[in-house]
Amino acid sequence: MKIFNNIFLGKKILIYGLGKSGISSYNFLKKKSDVYLFDDNRKINLKLNQKIISFKQIQKINFDKVIISPGIDIFTC
């Protein structure tokens, strides 16, 4: 498990999709990495202190890793 934790250490990560798996991923990674969040559903209002960014901001940041939630259709996003 130690090796798995180190691959995210200090990385710039985008989590796309803020359902259950996206929030779980955020909670796991927030202490290890610089995590940004994106969801195209504007009705999502989370009370956590998170880095929710816009689509225009995504294009300006060079992410090391992108985590796509299972509910996101990669062919239409």
Summary of the structure (lengths in Angstrom):
residues: 77
radius of gyration: 12.3
end to end distance: 31.7
largest distance: 36.8
contacts: 180
relative contact order: 0.28
helix: 27%
strand: 19%
